[in-house]
Amino acid sequence: MNKHALLLLTCFLAGAAFLSAQTSDRQSTAQEIETLLGTHAVTYAQAARFALEASGRLAVSDHNEAFRYAAERGWLPKNVSANDTARLDGISLLLTRSFDMGGGIFYSIAKSPHYAYRELVYRQVIRGRADPAMKVSGELFLFLTGRLLSRQGDTAAAETITTED
């Protein structure tokens, strides 16, 4: 086998390994989304892991590590544990903090779950009838995360258009 063929074979194998790793990551994300969709009430650990990865803050596979990361930064309500069922106001705090959202004067001062919830209602991320103390299903959690990602994309597109002018 000549040098060029060996180099070509090496590049092909390295590329195949890279694509296999990417496919594996996509499959695990798809599997996690499927699991969340079937969950009637997400835990704070599940929510932290998914929200942190979706926002680009932290990509870890361990739910408890993501929970610790968010809890240490005050992005979760006080006195909750990883396996507690997540409430909408607690999820609101996690999402507003992990997506680095600013807010009104009360949210900016207190950065509490209550004002995070109110901020998401004001920004129409949370729509319709909702109770801050309600349990959050996986479907609702993915919906809220998707709305924030969509708004983040809209903001980035608007900034690109503004800087090009």
C-alpha positions as CSV (number, residue, x, y, z in Angstrom):
1,M,0.0,0.0,0.0
2,N,1.5,3.3,-0.9
3,K,1.7,6.4,1.3
4,H,-1.3,8.2,-0.4
5,A,-3.6,5.2,0.0
6,L,-2.6,4.8,3.7
7,L,-3.2,8.6,4.3
8,L,-6.5,8.4,2.5
9,L,-7.6,5.4,4.6
10,T,-6.5,7.1,7.8
11,C,-8.5,10.2,7.0
12,F,-11.5,8.1,6.1
13,L,-11.4,6.2,9.4
14,A,-10.9,9.4,11.4
15,G,-13.9,11.0,9.6
16,A,-16.0,8.0,10.2
17,A,-15.2,8.0,13.9
18,F,-16.0,11.7,14.1
19,L,-19.4,11.3,12.3
20,S,-20.1,8.3,14.5
21,A,-19.5,10.4,17.7
22,Q,-21.8,13.2,16.3
23,T,-24.5,10.7,15.5
24,S,-24.2,9.2,19.0
25,D,-24.6,12.8,20.5
26,R,-27.7,13.4,18.3
27,Q,-29.2,10.1,19.2
28,S,-28.7,10.8,23.0
29,T,-30.3,14.2,22.6
30,A,-33.2,12.8,20.6
31,Q,-33.6,10.1,23.3
32,E,-33.6,12.7,26.0
33,I,-36.2,14.8,24.2
34,E,-38.3,11.6,23.8
35,T,-38.0,10.9,27.5
36,L,-38.9,14.4,28.5
37,L,-42.0,14.3,26.2
38,G,-43.2,11.3,28.1
39,T,-42.6,12.8,31.5
40,H,-45.6,14.1,33.4
41,A,-43.5,16.2,35.8
42,V,-39.8,16.9,35.2
43,T,-37.3,17.1,38.1
44,Y,-35.0,20.0,38.7
45,A,-32.0,17.8,37.7
46,Q,-33.6,16.9,34.4
47,A,-34.5,20.5,33.7
48,A,-31.1,21.8,34.7
49,R,-29.2,19.4,32.4
50,F,-31.3,20.1,29.4
51,A,-31.6,23.9,29.9
52,L,-27.9,24.3,30.5
53,E,-27.0,22.5,27.3
54,A,-29.7,24.2,25.3
55,S,-28.5,27.6,26.4
56,G,-24.9,26.7,25.7
57,R,-23.8,27.1,29.3
58,L,-22.7,23.6,30.2
59,A,-22.8,20.3,28.3
60,V,-22.7,17.4,30.7
61,S,-24.4,14.0,30.6
62,D,-24.9,13.8,34.4
63,H,-28.1,15.4,35.6
64,N,-26.8,15.8,39.2
65,E,-23.7,17.6,38.0
66,A,-25.9,20.0,36.0
67,F,-28.2,20.5,39.1
68,R,-25.1,21.3,41.2
69,Y,-23.8,23.8,38.7
70,A,-27.2,25.6,38.5
71,A,-27.8,25.5,42.3
72,E,-24.3,26.9,43.1
73,R,-25.0,29.9,40.9
74,G,-28.5,30.6,42.4
75,W,-30.3,29.6,39.2
76,L,-32.7,27.3,41.1
77,P,-35.0,28.0,44.0
78,K,-33.5,27.6,47.4
79,N,-34.1,24.4,49.3
80,V,-34.9,22.2,46.3
81,S,-33.2,18.9,45.6
82,A,-32.3,17.3,42.3
83,N,-35.2,14.8,42.4
84,D,-37.9,17.3,43.4
85,T,-40.7,17.8,41.0
86,A,-40.1,21.1,39.2
87,R,-42.5,24.0,39.6
88,L,-43.2,26.5,36.9
89,D,-41.7,29.4,38.9
90,G,-38.5,27.4,39.5
91,I,-38.2,26.4,35.9
92,S,-38.7,30.1,35.0
93,L,-35.8,31.1,37.2
94,L,-33.6,28.4,35.7
95,L,-34.5,29.4,32.1
96,T,-34.1,33.2,32.6
97,R,-30.8,32.7,34.3
98,S,-29.3,30.1,32.0
99,F,-30.3,32.1,29.0
100,D,-29.0,35.2,30.6
101,M,-32.2,37.2,30.3
102,G,-32.5,40.7,31.7
103,G,-35.7,41.8,33.1
104,G,-37.8,44.5,34.8
105,I,-36.7,46.3,38.0
106,F,-38.1,43.7,40.4
107,Y,-36.5,40.8,38.6
108,S,-33.2,42.6,38.3
109,I,-33.2,43.3,42.1
110,A,-34.6,40.0,43.5
111,K,-33.8,37.4,40.8
112,S,-36.4,35.2,42.5
113,P,-38.6,32.5,41.0
114,H,-41.7,34.7,41.3
115,Y,-40.3,37.5,39.3
116,A,-38.6,35.2,36.8
117,Y,-42.1,33.7,36.2
118,R,-43.6,37.2,35.8
119,E,-40.8,38.1,33.4
120,L,-41.6,35.1,31.2
121,V,-45.3,35.9,31.3
122,Y,-44.5,39.5,30.3
123,R,-42.4,38.4,27.4
124,Q,-45.1,36.0,26.4
125,V,-42.9,32.9,26.7
126,I,-45.5,31.6,29.1
127,R,-48.9,32.1,27.6
128,G,-52.4,31.3,28.6
129,R,-53.5,30.0,32.0
130,A,-50.6,29.1,34.2
131,D,-49.9,28.9,37.9
132,P,-46.4,29.5,39.2
133,A,-46.8,26.6,41.6
134,M,-47.9,24.1,39.0
135,K,-45.8,21.0,38.1
136,V,-44.1,21.3,34.7
137,S,-44.5,18.5,32.3
138,G,-41.7,17.5,29.9
139,E,-43.8,18.8,27.0
140,L,-44.3,22.2,28.6
141,F,-40.6,22.4,29.5
142,L,-39.5,21.7,26.0
143,F,-42.1,24.2,24.7
144,L,-40.7,27.0,26.9
145,T,-37.1,26.1,26.0
146,G,-38.0,26.1,22.3
147,R,-39.6,29.5,22.6
148,L,-36.5,31.0,24.3
149,L,-34.2,29.4,21.7
150,S,-36.4,30.9,18.9
151,R,-36.4,34.3,20.5
152,Q,-32.6,34.1,20.9
153,G,-32.3,33.3,17.2
154,D,-34.6,36.2,16.3
155,T,-32.5,38.5,18.4
156,A,-29.2,37.3,16.9
157,A,-30.7,37.7,13.4
158,A,-31.8,41.3,14.2
159,E,-28.4,42.1,15.6
160,T,-26.8,40.8,12.4
161,I,-29.1,42.9,10.2
162,T,-28.4,46.0,12.3
163,T,-24.6,45.6,12.2
164,E,-24.7,45.1,8.4
165,D,-26.5,48.4,7.9
